[in-house]
């Protein structure tokens, strides 16, 4: 058990019987009464994000999760195959566990799978990934100075908005948390 004030970003707690990731924690002192901890939690099974207010001395149940480093191999229908680096064990995950993260799965890239009670519950992506632009409209000469954006398609099928100067064949860095263009590689 940990106190709400000790819940650090990136830690996992059990809230309402479900494992949750602590996304953010802000401390608030109303001036009268006990200080409060505003904690944003992400349910690792459903992906739902909620904001919960605790008293700083409320006790939360921290949980131990197992992390395994894996490389993505391939997908077939609704199944995604990974291989564990140290043992070469294959791990199959369903699209229900992968969710929207499938837009960032690229063969040969290392990811982390989180296990709770020996059951895979989610996959952790790198914060930034380098991806190839496979489709992009040609930009009109002169429009690249004004800060215009356009939609491009990346090698994984993800569609994002980028500056107008990005063209087919360019490599871009994408922020996986915000699902948006970060910079040109």
C-alpha positions as CSV (number, residue, x, y, z in Angstrom):
1,X,0.0,0.0,0.0
2,X,1.2,3.5,-0.8
3,X,-0.3,6.9,0.1
4,X,-1.9,9.0,-2.6
5,X,0.9,11.6,-2.3
6,X,3.5,8.9,-3.2
7,X,1.7,7.7,-6.4
8,X,4.3,8.6,-9.0
9,X,3.8,9.0,-12.7
10,X,4.3,5.7,-14.4
11,X,3.4,3.6,-11.4
12,X,0.6,1.1,-11.4
13,X,-2.2,0.9,-8.8
14,X,-5.3,-1.2,-8.3
15,X,-8.4,1.0,-8.5
16,X,-11.9,-0.4,-8.3
17,X,-10.5,-3.9,-8.9
18,X,-8.8,-2.9,-12.2
19,X,-5.1,-2.2,-12.8
20,X,-4.5,1.5,-13.6
21,X,-1.5,3.5,-14.8
22,X,-0.8,6.8,-13.0
23,X,-0.5,9.3,-15.9
24,X,-0.2,12.4,-13.8
25,X,-0.5,13.6,-10.2
26,X,-1.1,17.2,-9.0
27,X,-1.2,18.3,-5.4
28,X,-3.7,20.8,-4.4
29,X,-4.1,22.6,-1.0
30,X,-7.5,24.2,-0.7
31,X,-6.3,26.4,2.2
32,X,-8.7,24.8,4.6
33,X,-8.7,21.1,5.4
34,X,-6.4,18.4,4.1
35,X,-4.4,18.6,0.9
36,X,-5.7,16.7,-2.1
37,X,-4.0,14.7,-4.8
38,X,-5.6,15.0,-8.2
39,X,-4.5,11.8,-10.0
40,X,-5.2,11.0,-13.7
41,X,-5.5,7.2,-14.1
42,X,-5.6,5.1,-17.3
43,X,-7.3,1.7,-17.1
44,X,-4.7,-0.5,-18.8
45,X,-7.4,-3.0,-19.9
46,X,-9.9,-0.6,-21.4
47,X,-7.8,2.5,-22.1
48,X,-10.3,4.7,-20.3
49,X,-8.7,7.8,-18.6
50,X,-10.3,9.3,-15.5
51,X,-9.3,11.9,-13.0
52,X,-9.8,10.9,-9.3
53,X,-9.3,13.1,-6.3
54,X,-7.8,11.6,-3.2
55,X,-6.8,13.0,0.2
56,X,-3.0,12.9,0.3
57,X,-3.0,10.3,3.1
58,X,-5.5,8.0,1.4
59,X,-4.0,4.5,0.9
60,X,-3.8,3.1,-2.6
61,X,-3.0,-0.5,-3.5
62,X,0.2,-0.6,-5.6
63,X,0.6,-3.6,-7.8
64,X,3.6,-5.3,-9.3
65,X,3.4,-5.9,-13.0
66,X,5.8,-8.0,-15.1
67,X,7.3,-6.3,-18.1
68,X,8.7,-8.2,-21.0
69,X,10.7,-6.7,-23.9
70,X,9.5,-8.1,-27.2
71,X,10.0,-7.6,-30.9
72,X,7.0,-7.3,-33.2
73,X,7.0,-9.9,-35.9
74,X,3.7,-9.8,-37.8
75,X,0.0,-9.5,-37.7
76,X,-2.6,-11.9,-39.1
77,X,-6.3,-10.9,-38.9
78,X,-6.9,-9.9,-35.3
79,X,-3.8,-11.5,-33.9
80,X,-0.4,-9.8,-33.4
81,X,2.7,-11.9,-33.0
82,X,5.7,-10.9,-30.8
83,X,8.9,-12.7,-29.9
84,X,10.5,-12.4,-26.4
85,X,14.2,-11.5,-26.9
86,X,15.8,-13.7,-24.2
87,X,13.8,-16.9,-24.6
88,X,12.5,-16.7,-28.2
89,X,9.0,-17.4,-26.9
90,X,6.2,-16.2,-29.1
91,X,3.5,-14.2,-27.6
92,X,0.2,-13.7,-29.5
93,X,-2.0,-10.7,-28.5
94,X,-5.5,-10.0,-29.7
95,X,-6.6,-6.7,-31.2
96,X,-8.6,-6.1,-28.0
97,X,-5.3,-5.8,-26.1
98,X,-3.5,-3.9,-28.8
99,X,-6.3,-1.4,-29.5
100,X,-5.2,1.8,-31.3
101,X,-1.6,0.9,-30.7
102,X,-1.7,-1.2,-33.9
103,X,-1.0,2.0,-35.8
104,X,2.5,2.0,-34.4
105,X,3.5,-1.6,-34.8
106,X,6.4,-2.1,-37.1
107,X,8.3,-5.3,-37.7
108,X,11.6,-5.6,-35.8
109,X,10.8,-2.8,-33.4
110,X,11.1,-3.5,-29.6
111,X,8.1,-2.9,-27.4
112,X,7.2,-3.8,-23.8
113,X,4.2,-6.0,-22.9
114,X,2.8,-5.6,-19.4
115,X,1.5,-8.7,-17.7
116,X,-0.8,-8.8,-14.7
117,X,-1.2,-12.2,-13.0
118,X,0.6,-13.8,-15.9
119,X,-2.0,-12.4,-18.4
120,X,-0.9,-9.8,-21.0
121,X,-2.9,-6.6,-20.5
122,X,-1.3,-3.9,-22.6
123,X,1.6,-2.9,-24.7
124,X,3.9,0.0,-24.1
125,X,5.1,2.0,-27.1
126,X,8.2,4.1,-27.4
127,X,7.3,7.8,-26.9
128,X,8.6,8.7,-30.3
129,X,8.9,6.6,-33.4
130,X,10.4,7.1,-36.8
131,X,8.1,6.2,-39.6
132,X,8.2,6.4,-43.4
133,X,5.7,8.6,-45.3
134,X,4.1,6.3,-48.0
135,X,1.4,8.8,-49.3
136,X,1.5,12.5,-49.4
137,X,-0.1,15.2,-51.6
138,X,2.3,17.4,-53.6
139,X,2.6,20.8,-51.9
140,X,2.0,23.9,-54.0
141,X,5.2,26.0,-54.3
142,X,5.0,28.9,-51.9
143,X,2.7,27.2,-49.4
144,X,5.5,25.7,-47.4
145,X,6.4,29.1,-45.8
146,X,2.9,29.8,-44.4
147,X,2.8,26.9,-41.9
148,X,0.2,25.0,-43.9
149,X,-0.4,21.4,-43.0
150,X,-1.6,18.4,-44.9
151,X,-2.6,14.8,-44.2
152,X,-0.1,12.0,-45.0
153,X,-0.2,8.2,-44.7
154,X,2.6,6.4,-42.9
155,X,4.0,3.0,-43.5
156,X,1.8,1.5,-40.7
157,X,-1.4,3.0,-42.2
158,X,-1.7,5.8,-39.7
159,X,-2.9,9.1,-41.0
160,X,-1.5,12.3,-39.4
161,X,-1.2,16.0,-40.2
162,X,2.3,17.3,-41.1
163,X,3.8,20.5,-42.4
164,X,3.2,21.0,-46.1
165,X,6.9,20.4,-47.0
166,X,6.8,16.7,-46.0
167,X,6.7,14.5,-49.1
168,X,6.4,10.8,-50.0
169,X,9.6,8.9,-49.0
170,X,10.4,11.3,-46.1
171,X,10.9,9.8,-42.6
172,X,9.1,11.6,-39.8
173,X,9.2,11.3,-36.0
174,X,5.8,10.8,-34.5
175,X,4.8,11.3,-30.9
176,X,2.9,8.1,-30.0
177,X,1.1,9.5,-27.0
178,X,-0.4,12.5,-28.9
179,X,-0.5,10.6,-32.2
180,X,0.9,13.6,-34.0
181,X,3.9,14.8,-36.1
182,X,6.9,15.8,-34.0
183,X,9.7,16.5,-36.5
184,X,11.3,15.3,-39.7
185,X,13.9,12.6,-39.2
